[in-house]
Every structure is written in C-alpha cells, then in structure tokens.
Amino acid sequence: MRYKEPFCLTKRRGIWQYYCYDGKGNRRKYSTGQKQKGKAVEVCIRLYNEGKLVQKPKLKKAPACHAPSGDSPLFRNYARGFWSKDSKYVTQSKLLGRHITRRYCDNSDKSVTRWLIPYWGKEPLSGIT
C-alpha cells in the first residue's frame, strides 16, 4: 500500500489550502487562511499534531425521517417516491453532507419499483423486519 502524506498544500486565489484524507479515505480540502507558504505549513503541522487536520463537517441538524406512527402504512405507499429528488430522505441526507446524485436516486427508484414493491408491496411496514 502506498504511503500518503498527511497533507498537501495548494495555492488558490492567493490563499494556501491543504488537502488531507478523512477516516473513510475520502480527500478533503480546507483553507489555512494564510498567504505565505511557510505560515500555511506551520498551521498544518500544528493541526496535525493536535489531531485536528481533518475537520468535522459543520452539519445542519435534520429532523427524524421515520415512518409515521400509528397505523403502519403499506410498503408500496411508503416506498413510492422515497427516492425522488424532493423526498424527505434525500433532502435530509444532503443536509447531513452526503453526496446523493440524481442518477443514484433514479437507479434506486427503478430498483424499488421493479424488485421491492412487487414482493413487499402489500406488507405493512411494521411487518417487515
């Protein structure tokens, strides 16, 4: 496995930014706020030593996305439109910083319509575990 440096510096619009990898192996970009490379390197080394090189995302709190309480709806009624771009689940996932593309939503919706609704469509959600 190839060794990865803890950070990589680049200059954009006169400000030095650094790239690093998060715990999942995804590359992340952050600004150092410095105009001189030496100071930017100092900032990155300090953050690395403090264990703060990978910053936690600033997320908006999303409300719960669960099935309504009371009578359990049928699976087909709950699943239909679940993957539309304006659905509650997709909207909240984007608020939480997840990258969900339109193509992913379309493919997931086709899979639900083709495979899951015909099999589980008549079952109430409470009956599916």
C-alpha positions, -999 to +999 in steps of 0.1 A: +000+000+000+013+034-009+022+059+018+001+090+018+014+123+032-008+137+060-015+168+039-008+185+006-007+223+001-020+242-029-025+279-035-058+292-047-067+329-051-037+339-030-046+317+000-030+284+008-053+254+012-045+219+023-058+185+012-060+156+035-078+122+038-105+115+063-111+082+081-130+068+051-102+075+026-120+105+010-099+135+001-110+167+019-099+203+012-096+231+039-083+266+039-053+276+061-062+313+058-026+321+052-010+339+022+025+327+029+035+291+024+057+289+055+029+300+077+005+276+060+029+247+066+031+258+103-007+258+106-010+223+090+018+209+112+001+223+143-033+209+133-017+175+125+000+174+159-033+183+177-052+157+157-074+183+141-061+182+105-094+165+093-121+189+105-156+177+114-182+189+089-205+217+100-238+199+096-273+212+099-294+191+122-320+173+102-353+161+117-360+124+120-370+106+089-391+077+100-424+062+091-454+079+107-465+064+139-499+048+145-513+027+117-484+013+097-486+022+060-482-004+033-447-008+020-457+003-016-472+036-003-441+043+018-416+033-009-432+051-038-415+085-042-389+076-015-360+083-039-375+113-057-352+144-056-376+163-033-383+134-009-377+139+028-350+112+029-329+126+000-333+162+013-322+153+048-293+132+035-280+162+016-283+183+047-262+159+065-235+162+039-240+130+020-234+131-018-265+117-035-267+123-072-298+124-094-286+092-112-283+074-079-318+084-070-332+073-104-314+039-102-326+033-067-361+043-076-361+019-105-348-009-083-375-003-057-402-002-083-390-033-102-380-056-074-391-045-039-427-032-044-438-063-063-425-085-035-432-064-003-459-040-016-488-054+003-470-058+036-474-031+063-441-016+073-444-029+108-445-065+093-411-061+076-381-065+099 
